[in-house]
Structure formats: C-alpha cells, structure tokens
Amino acid sequence: MSQTSSTIPEFCKRHNISKPTFYRQAKQGLMPRVVRLSPQIMRILPADEARWLASLDDVSTGA
C-alpha cells in the first residue's frame, strides 16, 4: 500500500476494480473515504485505504 494519498484511478488500478464500480460502491458507503482538495482534485488517504482493507478482511473471516 502506498504511503502517500492516491487518486481514484490509482486506487482502482491497485485493487483491480473499475472506476464505475468504485463510484457505485462509494455511493453505497462501501469504499474508503475520498478527500476533496479542490473541485477537481480528490484523494484517498493511506489510513482510509487501510481501514477499507481491514473491513474486507473482517467480512471474509466473518468477524
């Protein structure tokens, strides 16, 4: 996982998901939080990505 913030395309590429899937699941609250730095600049912070990954582990292990 990156130590710097990620763009949505970078995040999607790293986790092998499409951008439409990201946006659809983000609307449902299933993706990491996106920080809007300006109207055109959005980033996902490493801590939010780590929490998202941990939540996937929780689901897969039934915790």
N, C-alpha and C positions, 0 to 999 in steps of 0.2 A: 504494500500500500504506500502511496505517495505521502511525503511529509509536508507537502505544500497543498494548497487548495487545488481542486480540479474543476475544469469546465464540465458541463454536462456531456459533451461529446467524448471527452477523455474518460469520464466515469463509465459511460456506456461501453466504450471500447474495452476498458479494463475488465468489465464484468460481463462482456459478451451479451449485451441487451441492446435492442434498437431504441432510438430516441423516441419514437411514438409509444413504445412500451413504457419507457421511463416516465414520460409525461402522463400517460394514462394511470399508471400506478402511483405517481406522485399526487395526482388529484384525489386518489383514494387514501392517501396518507401512508403508503407502503414503501416510499423511497426516502433517502436521507434528506434532511432539511437543505434547502437551497438559499444561499445568502445573496441578495441582490445588492451589488456595489454601485451600480448605476442602471439606468433604464436598459442598457444593452449588455451589461457585464454581470453574470451570475456565476457563483462558485459553490462547490460543495467542500466543506471543511473536513480535514482528516478525522477529527473526533466524531463528526456526524456520520462519516462513512464507516468508521469502526463500530459505532453503535448499531448501524444498519446491518453490518455483517454479523455482529453478535446476535441480533434479533433473528437472523436467518438460522443460526446455529440453535437457538432456543426452539424454533419451530421444528427443525429437523430432529432434535433429540427429545421433543415432547415436554420440554421444561416449562 
